[in-house]
């Protein structure tokens, strides 16, 4: 997809940039609260409920978004797991090149890159939901309506 991501209609209304002629037919999200899927583990379900509460504060918690919230929760749980591995064992590993040389080689722990990739994915999902400071500011405040003068016709 080229260009900017399309803003949802409710964000355009909040920003004051909504034009009805550019509307696309989009089904309304469900009013029901999402429930975590059965494939999420216990910790990911806790994160899922936390994210639903945060989205509910913004009136964005919908059963239509269950899969996206589940993916976000799962990736956040993965980041936590990678952090535990790295905090326990360090961010670097020591390898011996060959038995005869006995030279130590320092290499990055594989969990570092996996954590980085999961964290980037979490950030992009948070951005989709408008839960990062930059994406929250995209909404901004509605534009002030132009005041009409009652005596303009004279």
Chimera marker file (.cmm) of the C-alpha trace (Angstrom):
<marker_set name="trace">
<marker id="1" x="0.000" y="0.000" z="0.000" r="1" g="1" b="0" radius="0.5"/>
<marker id="2" x="1.436" y="3.364" z="-0.981" r="1" g="1" b="0" radius="0.5"/>
<marker id="3" x="1.170" y="6.650" z="0.835" r="1" g="1" b="0" radius="0.5"/>
<marker id="4" x="-0.101" y="7.338" z="4.294" r="1" g="1" b="0" radius="0.5"/>
<marker id="5" x="-2.255" y="4.954" z="6.242" r="1" g="1" b="0" radius="0.5"/>
<marker id="6" x="-5.914" y="5.885" z="6.084" r="1" g="1" b="0" radius="0.5"/>
<marker id="7" x="-7.263" y="7.365" z="9.296" r="1" g="1" b="0" radius="0.5"/>
<marker id="8" x="-10.475" y="5.899" z="10.656" r="1" g="1" b="0" radius="0.5"/>
<marker id="9" x="-13.531" y="8.114" z="10.196" r="1" g="1" b="0" radius="0.5"/>
<marker id="10" x="-13.997" y="8.730" z="13.926" r="1" g="1" b="0" radius="0.5"/>
<marker id="11" x="-10.445" y="10.141" z="14.110" r="1" g="1" b="0" radius="0.5"/>
<marker id="12" x="-11.144" y="12.445" z="11.166" r="1" g="1" b="0" radius="0.5"/>
<marker id="13" x="-14.281" y="13.697" z="12.921" r="1" g="1" b="0" radius="0.5"/>
<marker id="14" x="-12.292" y="14.372" z="16.099" r="1" g="1" b="0" radius="0.5"/>
<marker id="15" x="-9.612" y="16.218" z="14.141" r="1" g="1" b="0" radius="0.5"/>
<marker id="16" x="-12.198" y="18.267" z="12.260" r="1" g="1" b="0" radius="0.5"/>
<marker id="17" x="-10.970" y="17.104" z="8.837" r="1" g="1" b="0" radius="0.5"/>
<marker id="18" x="-13.867" y="14.774" z="7.991" r="1" g="1" b="0" radius="0.5"/>
<marker id="19" x="-15.392" y="15.088" z="4.520" r="1" g="1" b="0" radius="0.5"/>
<marker id="20" x="-18.458" y="12.958" z="3.814" r="1" g="1" b="0" radius="0.5"/>
<marker id="21" x="-17.662" y="12.738" z="0.093" r="1" g="1" b="0" radius="0.5"/>
<marker id="22" x="-14.490" y="10.742" z="0.924" r="1" g="1" b="0" radius="0.5"/>
<marker id="23" x="-16.136" y="8.269" z="3.277" r="1" g="1" b="0" radius="0.5"/>
<marker id="24" x="-15.773" y="4.581" z="2.598" r="1" g="1" b="0" radius="0.5"/>
<marker id="25" x="-18.309" y="2.042" z="3.787" r="1" g="1" b="0" radius="0.5"/>
<marker id="26" x="-16.812" y="0.443" z="6.896" r="1" g="1" b="0" radius="0.5"/>
<marker id="27" x="-18.818" y="-1.809" z="9.191" r="1" g="1" b="0" radius="0.5"/>
<marker id="28" x="-19.279" y="-0.474" z="12.714" r="1" g="1" b="0" radius="0.5"/>
<marker id="29" x="-17.218" y="-2.290" z="15.348" r="1" g="1" b="0" radius="0.5"/>
<marker id="30" x="-19.052" y="-4.501" z="17.796" r="1" g="1" b="0" radius="0.5"/>
<marker id="31" x="-20.152" y="-2.887" z="21.057" r="1" g="1" b="0" radius="0.5"/>
<marker id="32" x="-19.323" y="-6.054" z="23.018" r="1" g="1" b="0" radius="0.5"/>
<marker id="33" x="-16.094" y="-6.280" z="24.987" r="1" g="1" b="0" radius="0.5"/>
<marker id="34" x="-13.454" y="-8.676" z="23.632" r="1" g="1" b="0" radius="0.5"/>
<marker id="35" x="-12.587" y="-11.940" z="25.369" r="1" g="1" b="0" radius="0.5"/>
<marker id="36" x="-9.128" y="-13.507" z="25.149" r="1" g="1" b="0" radius="0.5"/>
<marker id="37" x="-8.804" y="-16.439" z="22.766" r="1" g="1" b="0" radius="0.5"/>
<marker id="38" x="-8.130" y="-19.864" z="24.279" r="1" g="1" b="0" radius="0.5"/>
<marker id="39" x="-4.675" y="-20.134" z="22.672" r="1" g="1" b="0" radius="0.5"/>
<marker id="40" x="-3.259" y="-17.298" z="24.814" r="1" g="1" b="0" radius="0.5"/>
<marker id="41" x="-1.305" y="-18.452" z="27.852" r="1" g="1" b="0" radius="0.5"/>
<marker id="42" x="-2.059" y="-17.200" z="31.372" r="1" g="1" b="0" radius="0.5"/>
<marker id="43" x="0.312" y="-14.190" z="31.315" r="1" g="1" b="0" radius="0.5"/>
<marker id="44" x="-0.795" y="-13.133" z="27.818" r="1" g="1" b="0" radius="0.5"/>
<marker id="45" x="-4.432" y="-13.272" z="28.986" r="1" g="1" b="0" radius="0.5"/>
<marker id="46" x="-3.561" y="-10.934" z="31.862" r="1" g="1" b="0" radius="0.5"/>
<marker id="47" x="-1.964" y="-8.529" z="29.366" r="1" g="1" b="0" radius="0.5"/>
<marker id="48" x="-5.030" y="-8.929" z="27.111" r="1" g="1" b="0" radius="0.5"/>
<marker id="49" x="-7.377" y="-7.821" z="29.918" r="1" g="1" b="0" radius="0.5"/>
<marker id="50" x="-5.068" y="-4.909" z="30.755" r="1" g="1" b="0" radius="0.5"/>
<marker id="51" x="-5.075" y="-3.735" z="27.129" r="1" g="1" b="0" radius="0.5"/>
<marker id="52" x="-8.873" y="-4.087" z="26.913" r="1" g="1" b="0" radius="0.5"/>
<marker id="53" x="-9.208" y="-1.807" z="29.967" r="1" g="1" b="0" radius="0.5"/>
<marker id="54" x="-6.890" y="0.755" z="28.371" r="1" g="1" b="0" radius="0.5"/>
<marker id="55" x="-8.771" y="0.614" z="25.069" r="1" g="1" b="0" radius="0.5"/>
<marker id="56" x="-12.081" y="0.842" z="26.903" r="1" g="1" b="0" radius="0.5"/>
<marker id="57" x="-10.970" y="4.183" z="28.382" r="1" g="1" b="0" radius="0.5"/>
<marker id="58" x="-10.670" y="5.434" z="24.790" r="1" g="1" b="0" radius="0.5"/>
<marker id="59" x="-13.948" y="3.756" z="23.741" r="1" g="1" b="0" radius="0.5"/>
<marker id="60" x="-12.003" y="1.492" z="21.361" r="1" g="1" b="0" radius="0.5"/>
<marker id="61" x="-12.502" y="-1.874" z="23.091" r="1" g="1" b="0" radius="0.5"/>
<marker id="62" x="-14.544" y="-3.968" z="20.692" r="1" g="1" b="0" radius="0.5"/>
<marker id="63" x="-14.987" y="-7.664" z="20.036" r="1" g="1" b="0" radius="0.5"/>
<marker id="64" x="-14.155" y="-6.852" z="16.411" r="1" g="1" b="0" radius="0.5"/>
<marker id="65" x="-10.564" y="-6.191" z="17.506" r="1" g="1" b="0" radius="0.5"/>
<marker id="66" x="-10.077" y="-9.419" z="19.493" r="1" g="1" b="0" radius="0.5"/>
<marker id="67" x="-7.439" y="-10.925" z="17.194" r="1" g="1" b="0" radius="0.5"/>
<marker id="68" x="-5.369" y="-7.742" z="17.060" r="1" g="1" b="0" radius="0.5"/>
<marker id="69" x="-5.458" y="-7.329" z="20.837" r="1" g="1" b="0" radius="0.5"/>
<marker id="70" x="-4.551" y="-11.017" z="21.228" r="1" g="1" b="0" radius="0.5"/>
<marker id="71" x="-1.584" y="-10.610" z="18.892" r="1" g="1" b="0" radius="0.5"/>
<marker id="72" x="-0.470" y="-7.530" z="20.810" r="1" g="1" b="0" radius="0.5"/>
<marker id="73" x="-0.779" y="-9.387" z="24.118" r="1" g="1" b="0" radius="0.5"/>
<marker id="74" x="1.127" y="-12.391" z="22.819" r="1" g="1" b="0" radius="0.5"/>
<marker id="75" x="3.975" y="-10.244" z="21.494" r="1" g="1" b="0" radius="0.5"/>
<marker id="76" x="4.146" y="-8.242" z="24.742" r="1" g="1" b="0" radius="0.5"/>
<marker id="77" x="4.441" y="-11.507" z="26.654" r="1" g="1" b="0" radius="0.5"/>
<marker id="78" x="7.251" y="-12.605" z="24.303" r="1" g="1" b="0" radius="0.5"/>
<marker id="79" x="9.128" y="-9.364" z="24.993" r="1" g="1" b="0" radius="0.5"/>
<marker id="80" x="8.816" y="-10.053" z="28.726" r="1" g="1" b="0" radius="0.5"/>
<marker id="81" x="10.155" y="-13.587" z="28.244" r="1" g="1" b="0" radius="0.5"/>
<marker id="82" x="13.123" y="-12.398" z="26.187" r="1" g="1" b="0" radius="0.5"/>
<marker id="83" x="13.863" y="-9.797" z="28.865" r="1" g="1" b="0" radius="0.5"/>
<marker id="84" x="13.920" y="-12.533" z="31.520" r="1" g="1" b="0" radius="0.5"/>
<marker id="85" x="16.335" y="-14.632" z="29.437" r="1" g="1" b="0" radius="0.5"/>
<marker id="86" x="18.624" y="-11.673" z="28.794" r="1" g="1" b="0" radius="0.5"/>
<marker id="87" x="18.555" y="-10.448" z="32.399" r="1" g="1" b="0" radius="0.5"/>
<marker id="88" x="19.434" y="-13.931" z="33.670" r="1" g="1" b="0" radius="0.5"/>
<marker id="89" x="22.200" y="-14.767" z="31.202" r="1" g="1" b="0" radius="0.5"/>
<marker id="90" x="23.461" y="-11.474" z="29.851" r="1" g="1" b="0" radius="0.5"/>
<marker id="91" x="23.265" y="-9.941" z="26.410" r="1" g="1" b="0" radius="0.5"/>
<marker id="92" x="26.373" y="-11.609" z="25.038" r="1" g="1" b="0" radius="0.5"/>
<marker id="93" x="27.616" y="-15.168" z="24.726" r="1" g="1" b="0" radius="0.5"/>
<marker id="94" x="31.160" y="-16.479" z="24.676" r="1" g="1" b="0" radius="0.5"/>
<marker id="95" x="32.129" y="-19.031" z="22.053" r="1" g="1" b="0" radius="0.5"/>
<marker id="96" x="35.431" y="-20.763" z="21.475" r="1" g="1" b="0" radius="0.5"/>
<marker id="97" x="36.381" y="-20.677" z="17.804" r="1" g="1" b="0" radius="0.5"/>
<marker id="98" x="38.203" y="-23.957" z="17.762" r="1" g="1" b="0" radius="0.5"/>
<marker id="99" x="39.445" y="-26.287" z="20.422" r="1" g="1" b="0" radius="0.5"/>
<marker id="100" x="43.082" y="-25.825" z="19.363" r="1" g="1" b="0" radius="0.5"/>
<marker id="101" x="43.059" y="-22.016" z="19.212" r="1" g="1" b="0" radius="0.5"/>
<marker id="102" x="41.244" y="-21.457" z="22.467" r="1" g="1" b="0" radius="0.5"/>
<marker id="103" x="40.348" y="-17.916" z="21.383" r="1" g="1" b="0" radius="0.5"/>
<marker id="104" x="37.194" y="-16.485" z="22.898" r="1" g="1" b="0" radius="0.5"/>
<marker id="105" x="34.742" y="-14.837" z="20.558" r="1" g="1" b="0" radius="0.5"/>
<marker id="106" x="31.999" y="-12.612" z="21.924" r="1" g="1" b="0" radius="0.5"/>
<marker id="107" x="28.721" y="-12.795" z="20.072" r="1" g="1" b="0" radius="0.5"/>
<marker id="108" x="25.356" y="-11.237" z="20.694" r="1" g="1" b="0" radius="0.5"/>
<marker id="109" x="22.769" y="-13.442" z="22.371" r="1" g="1" b="0" radius="0.5"/>
<marker id="110" x="20.144" y="-14.611" z="19.831" r="1" g="1" b="0" radius="0.5"/>
<marker id="111" x="17.373" y="-13.414" z="22.161" r="1" g="1" b="0" radius="0.5"/>
<marker id="112" x="18.545" y="-9.807" z="21.657" r="1" g="1" b="0" radius="0.5"/>
<marker id="113" x="17.421" y="-9.733" z="18.024" r="1" g="1" b="0" radius="0.5"/>
<marker id="114" x="14.268" y="-11.694" z="18.767" r="1" g="1" b="0" radius="0.5"/>
<marker id="115" x="13.356" y="-9.235" z="21.531" r="1" g="1" b="0" radius="0.5"/>
<marker id="116" x="14.079" y="-6.278" z="19.263" r="1" g="1" b="0" radius="0.5"/>
<marker id="117" x="11.841" y="-7.698" z="16.517" r="1" g="1" b="0" radius="0.5"/>
<marker id="118" x="9.013" y="-8.429" z="18.971" r="1" g="1" b="0" radius="0.5"/>
<marker id="119" x="9.333" y="-4.943" z="20.512" r="1" g="1" b="0" radius="0.5"/>
<marker id="120" x="9.074" y="-3.306" z="17.075" r="1" g="1" b="0" radius="0.5"/>
<marker id="121" x="5.956" y="-5.345" z="16.367" r="1" g="1" b="0" radius="0.5"/>
<marker id="122" x="4.450" y="-4.352" z="19.739" r="1" g="1" b="0" radius="0.5"/>
<marker id="123" x="5.156" y="-0.707" z="18.954" r="1" g="1" b="0" radius="0.5"/>
<marker id="124" x="3.470" y="-0.925" z="15.550" r="1" g="1" b="0" radius="0.5"/>
<marker id="125" x="0.405" y="-2.601" z="17.099" r="1" g="1" b="0" radius="0.5"/>
<marker id="126" x="0.228" y="0.026" z="19.844" r="1" g="1" b="0" radius="0.5"/>
<marker id="127" x="0.395" y="2.676" z="17.131" r="1" g="1" b="0" radius="0.5"/>
<marker id="128" x="-2.506" y="1.034" z="15.287" r="1" g="1" b="0" radius="0.5"/>
<marker id="129" x="-4.624" y="1.361" z="18.428" r="1" g="1" b="0" radius="0.5"/>
<marker id="130" x="-3.469" y="4.944" z="19.069" r="1" g="1" b="0" radius="0.5"/>
<marker id="131" x="-1.726" y="4.019" z="22.333" r="1" g="1" b="0" radius="0.5"/>
<marker id="132" x="1.626" y="5.702" z="21.693" r="1" g="1" b="0" radius="0.5"/>
<marker id="133" x="2.173" y="9.414" z="22.403" r="1" g="1" b="0" radius="0.5"/>
<marker id="134" x="2.786" y="10.227" z="18.736" r="1" g="1" b="0" radius="0.5"/>
<marker id="135" x="-0.239" y="8.319" z="17.475" r="1" g="1" b="0" radius="0.5"/>
<marker id="136" x="-2.408" y="9.818" z="20.229" r="1" g="1" b="0" radius="0.5"/>
<marker id="137" x="-1.394" y="13.306" z="19.106" r="1" g="1" b="0" radius="0.5"/>
<marker id="138" x="-2.509" y="12.568" z="15.563" r="1" g="1" b="0" radius="0.5"/>
<marker id="139" x="-6.047" y="12.857" z="16.879" r="1" g="1" b="0" radius="0.5"/>
<marker id="140" x="-5.346" y="16.288" z="18.348" r="1" g="1" b="0" radius="0.5"/>
<marker id="141" x="-8.206" y="18.601" z="19.222" r="1" g="1" b="0" radius="0.5"/>
<marker id="142" x="-11.117" y="19.475" z="16.972" r="1" g="1" b="0" radius="0.5"/>
<marker id="143" x="-10.753" y="22.607" z="14.906" r="1" g="1" b="0" radius="0.5"/>
<marker id="144" x="-12.651" y="25.604" z="16.229" r="1" g="1" b="0" radius="0.5"/>
<marker id="145" x="-15.775" y="26.337" z="14.227" r="1" g="1" b="0" radius="0.5"/>
<marker id="146" x="-15.916" y="29.687" z="12.533" r="1" g="1" b="0" radius="0.5"/>
<marker id="147" x="-18.240" y="32.057" z="14.340" r="1" g="1" b="0" radius="0.5"/>
<marker id="148" x="-20.973" y="33.519" z="12.223" r="1" g="1" b="0" radius="0.5"/>
<marker id="149" x="-21.905" y="37.130" z="12.503" r="1" g="1" b="0" radius="0.5"/>
<marker id="150" x="-25.643" y="37.758" z="12.776" r="1" g="1" b="0" radius="0.5"/>
<marker id="151" x="-25.263" y="41.095" z="10.983" r="1" g="1" b="0" radius="0.5"/>
<marker id="152" x="-23.308" y="39.827" z="7.933" r="1" g="1" b="0" radius="0.5"/>
<marker id="153" x="-26.353" y="40.104" z="5.628" r="1" g="1" b="0" radius="0.5"/>
<marker id="154" x="-26.702" y="43.860" z="6.124" r="1" g="1" b="0" radius="0.5"/>
<link id1="1" id2="2" r="1" g="1" b="0" radius="0.2"/>
<link id1="2" id2="3" r="1" g="1" b="0" radius="0.2"/>
<link id1="3" id2="4" r="1" g="1" b="0" radius="0.2"/>
<link id1="4" id2="5" r="1" g="1" b="0" radius="0.2"/>
<link id1="5" id2="6" r="1" g="1" b="0" radius="0.2"/>
<link id1="6" id2="7" r="1" g="1" b="0" radius="0.2"/>
<link id1="7" id2="8" r="1" g="1" b="0" radius="0.2"/>
<link id1="8" id2="9" r="1" g="1" b="0" radius="0.2"/>
<link id1="9" id2="10" r="1" g="1" b="0" radius="0.2"/>
<link id1="10" id2="11" r="1" g="1" b="0" radius="0.2"/>
<link id1="11" id2="12" r="1" g="1" b="0" radius="0.2"/>
<link id1="12" id2="13" r="1" g="1" b="0" radius="0.2"/>
<link id1="13" id2="14" r="1" g="1" b="0" radius="0.2"/>
<link id1="14" id2="15" r="1" g="1" b="0" radius="0.2"/>
<link id1="15" id2="16" r="1" g="1" b="0" radius="0.2"/>
<link id1="16" id2="17" r="1" g="1" b="0" radius="0.2"/>
<link id1="17" id2="18" r="1" g="1" b="0" radius="0.2"/>
<link id1="18" id2="19" r="1" g="1" b="0" radius="0.2"/>
<link id1="19" id2="20" r="1" g="1" b="0" radius="0.2"/>
<link id1="20" id2="21" r="1" g="1" b="0" radius="0.2"/>
<link id1="21" id2="22" r="1" g="1" b="0" radius="0.2"/>
<link id1="22" id2="23" r="1" g="1" b="0" radius="0.2"/>
<link id1="23" id2="24" r="1" g="1" b="0" radius="0.2"/>
<link id1="24" id2="25" r="1" g="1" b="0" radius="0.2"/>
<link id1="25" id2="26" r="1" g="1" b="0" radius="0.2"/>
<link id1="26" id2="27" r="1" g="1" b="0" radius="0.2"/>
<link id1="27" id2="28" r="1" g="1" b="0" radius="0.2"/>
<link id1="28" id2="29" r="1" g="1" b="0" radius="0.2"/>
<link id1="29" id2="30" r="1" g="1" b="0" radius="0.2"/>
<link id1="30" id2="31" r="1" g="1" b="0" radius="0.2"/>
<link id1="31" id2="32" r="1" g="1" b="0" radius="0.2"/>
<link id1="32" id2="33" r="1" g="1" b="0" radius="0.2"/>
<link id1="33" id2="34" r="1" g="1" b="0" radius="0.2"/>
<link id1="34" id2="35" r="1" g="1" b="0" radius="0.2"/>
<link id1="35" id2="36" r="1" g="1" b="0" radius="0.2"/>
<link id1="36" id2="37" r="1" g="1" b="0" radius="0.2"/>
<link id1="37" id2="38" r="1" g="1" b="0" radius="0.2"/>
<link id1="38" id2="39" r="1" g="1" b="0" radius="0.2"/>
<link id1="39" id2="40" r="1" g="1" b="0" radius="0.2"/>
<link id1="40" id2="41" r="1" g="1" b="0" radius="0.2"/>
<link id1="41" id2="42" r="1" g="1" b="0" radius="0.2"/>
<link id1="42" id2="43" r="1" g="1" b="0" radius="0.2"/>
<link id1="43" id2="44" r="1" g="1" b="0" radius="0.2"/>
<link id1="44" id2="45" r="1" g="1" b="0" radius="0.2"/>
<link id1="45" id2="46" r="1" g="1" b="0" radius="0.2"/>
<link id1="46" id2="47" r="1" g="1" b="0" radius="0.2"/>
<link id1="47" id2="48" r="1" g="1" b="0" radius="0.2"/>
<link id1="48" id2="49" r="1" g="1" b="0" radius="0.2"/>
<link id1="49" id2="50" r="1" g="1" b="0" radius="0.2"/>
<link id1="50" id2="51" r="1" g="1" b="0" radius="0.2"/>
<link id1="51" id2="52" r="1" g="1" b="0" radius="0.2"/>
<link id1="52" id2="53" r="1" g="1" b="0" radius="0.2"/>
<link id1="53" id2="54" r="1" g="1" b="0" radius="0.2"/>
<link id1="54" id2="55" r="1" g="1" b="0" radius="0.2"/>
<link id1="55" id2="56" r="1" g="1" b="0" radius="0.2"/>
<link id1="56" id2="57" r="1" g="1" b="0" radius="0.2"/>
<link id1="57" id2="58" r="1" g="1" b="0" radius="0.2"/>
<link id1="58" id2="59" r="1" g="1" b="0" radius="0.2"/>
<link id1="59" id2="60" r="1" g="1" b="0" radius="0.2"/>
<link id1="60" id2="61" r="1" g="1" b="0" radius="0.2"/>
<link id1="61" id2="62" r="1" g="1" b="0" radius="0.2"/>
<link id1="62" id2="63" r="1" g="1" b="0" radius="0.2"/>
<link id1="63" id2="64" r="1" g="1" b="0" radius="0.2"/>
<link id1="64" id2="65" r="1" g="1" b="0" radius="0.2"/>
<link id1="65" id2="66" r="1" g="1" b="0" radius="0.2"/>
<link id1="66" id2="67" r="1" g="1" b="0" radius="0.2"/>
<link id1="67" id2="68" r="1" g="1" b="0" radius="0.2"/>
<link id1="68" id2="69" r="1" g="1" b="0" radius="0.2"/>
<link id1="69" id2="70" r="1" g="1" b="0" radius="0.2"/>
<link id1="70" id2="71" r="1" g="1" b="0" radius="0.2"/>
<link id1="71" id2="72" r="1" g="1" b="0" radius="0.2"/>
<link id1="72" id2="73" r="1" g="1" b="0" radius="0.2"/>
<link id1="73" id2="74" r="1" g="1" b="0" radius="0.2"/>
<link id1="74" id2="75" r="1" g="1" b="0" radius="0.2"/>
<link id1="75" id2="76" r="1" g="1" b="0" radius="0.2"/>
<link id1="76" id2="77" r="1" g="1" b="0" radius="0.2"/>
<link id1="77" id2="78" r="1" g="1" b="0" radius="0.2"/>
<link id1="78" id2="79" r="1" g="1" b="0" radius="0.2"/>
<link id1="79" id2="80" r="1" g="1" b="0" radius="0.2"/>
<link id1="80" id2="81" r="1" g="1" b="0" radius="0.2"/>
<link id1="81" id2="82" r="1" g="1" b="0" radius="0.2"/>
<link id1="82" id2="83" r="1" g="1" b="0" radius="0.2"/>
<link id1="83" id2="84" r="1" g="1" b="0" radius="0.2"/>
<link id1="84" id2="85" r="1" g="1" b="0" radius="0.2"/>
<link id1="85" id2="86" r="1" g="1" b="0" radius="0.2"/>
<link id1="86" id2="87" r="1" g="1" b="0" radius="0.2"/>
<link id1="87" id2="88" r="1" g="1" b="0" radius="0.2"/>
<link id1="88" id2="89" r="1" g="1" b="0" radius="0.2"/>
<link id1="89" id2="90" r="1" g="1" b="0" radius="0.2"/>
<link id1="90" id2="91" r="1" g="1" b="0" radius="0.2"/>
<link id1="91" id2="92" r="1" g="1" b="0" radius="0.2"/>
<link id1="92" id2="93" r="1" g="1" b="0" radius="0.2"/>
<link id1="93" id2="94" r="1" g="1" b="0" radius="0.2"/>
<link id1="94" id2="95" r="1" g="1" b="0" radius="0.2"/>
<link id1="95" id2="96" r="1" g="1" b="0" radius="0.2"/>
<link id1="96" id2="97" r="1" g="1" b="0" radius="0.2"/>
<link id1="97" id2="98" r="1" g="1" b="0" radius="0.2"/>
<link id1="98" id2="99" r="1" g="1" b="0" radius="0.2"/>
<link id1="99" id2="100" r="1" g="1" b="0" radius="0.2"/>
<link id1="100" id2="101" r="1" g="1" b="0" radius="0.2"/>
<link id1="101" id2="102" r="1" g="1" b="0" radius="0.2"/>
<link id1="102" id2="103" r="1" g="1" b="0" radius="0.2"/>
<link id1="103" id2="104" r="1" g="1" b="0" radius="0.2"/>
<link id1="104" id2="105" r="1" g="1" b="0" radius="0.2"/>
<link id1="105" id2="106" r="1" g="1" b="0" radius="0.2"/>
<link id1="106" id2="107" r="1" g="1" b="0" radius="0.2"/>
<link id1="107" id2="108" r="1" g="1" b="0" radius="0.2"/>
<link id1="108" id2="109" r="1" g="1" b="0" radius="0.2"/>
<link id1="109" id2="110" r="1" g="1" b="0" radius="0.2"/>
<link id1="110" id2="111" r="1" g="1" b="0" radius="0.2"/>
<link id1="111" id2="112" r="1" g="1" b="0" radius="0.2"/>
<link id1="112" id2="113" r="1" g="1" b="0" radius="0.2"/>
<link id1="113" id2="114" r="1" g="1" b="0" radius="0.2"/>
<link id1="114" id2="115" r="1" g="1" b="0" radius="0.2"/>
<link id1="115" id2="116" r="1" g="1" b="0" radius="0.2"/>
<link id1="116" id2="117" r="1" g="1" b="0" radius="0.2"/>
<link id1="117" id2="118" r="1" g="1" b="0" radius="0.2"/>
<link id1="118" id2="119" r="1" g="1" b="0" radius="0.2"/>
<link id1="119" id2="120" r="1" g="1" b="0" radius="0.2"/>
<link id1="120" id2="121" r="1" g="1" b="0" radius="0.2"/>
<link id1="121" id2="122" r="1" g="1" b="0" radius="0.2"/>
<link id1="122" id2="123" r="1" g="1" b="0" radius="0.2"/>
<link id1="123" id2="124" r="1" g="1" b="0" radius="0.2"/>
<link id1="124" id2="125" r="1" g="1" b="0" radius="0.2"/>
<link id1="125" id2="126" r="1" g="1" b="0" radius="0.2"/>
<link id1="126" id2="127" r="1" g="1" b="0" radius="0.2"/>
<link id1="127" id2="128" r="1" g="1" b="0" radius="0.2"/>
<link id1="128" id2="129" r="1" g="1" b="0" radius="0.2"/>
<link id1="129" id2="130" r="1" g="1" b="0" radius="0.2"/>
<link id1="130" id2="131" r="1" g="1" b="0" radius="0.2"/>
<link id1="131" id2="132" r="1" g="1" b="0" radius="0.2"/>
<link id1="132" id2="133" r="1" g="1" b="0" radius="0.2"/>
<link id1="133" id2="134" r="1" g="1" b="0" radius="0.2"/>
<link id1="134" id2="135" r="1" g="1" b="0" radius="0.2"/>
<link id1="135" id2="136" r="1" g="1" b="0" radius="0.2"/>
<link id1="136" id2="137" r="1" g="1" b="0" radius="0.2"/>
<link id1="137" id2="138" r="1" g="1" b="0" radius="0.2"/>
<link id1="138" id2="139" r="1" g="1" b="0" radius="0.2"/>
<link id1="139" id2="140" r="1" g="1" b="0" radius="0.2"/>
<link id1="140" id2="141" r="1" g="1" b="0" radius="0.2"/>
<link id1="141" id2="142" r="1" g="1" b="0" radius="0.2"/>
<link id1="142" id2="143" r="1" g="1" b="0" radius="0.2"/>
<link id1="143" id2="144" r="1" g="1" b="0" radius="0.2"/>
<link id1="144" id2="145" r="1" g="1" b="0" radius="0.2"/>
<link id1="145" id2="146" r="1" g="1" b="0" radius="0.2"/>
<link id1="146" id2="147" r="1" g="1" b="0" radius="0.2"/>
<link id1="147" id2="148" r="1" g="1" b="0" radius="0.2"/>
<link id1="148" id2="149" r="1" g="1" b="0" radius="0.2"/>
<link id1="149" id2="150" r="1" g="1" b="0" radius="0.2"/>
<link id1="150" id2="151" r="1" g="1" b="0" radius="0.2"/>
<link id1="151" id2="152" r="1" g="1" b="0" radius="0.2"/>
<link id1="152" id2="153" r="1" g="1" b="0" radius="0.2"/>
<link id1="153" id2="154" r="1" g="1" b="0" radius="0.2"/>
</marker_set>
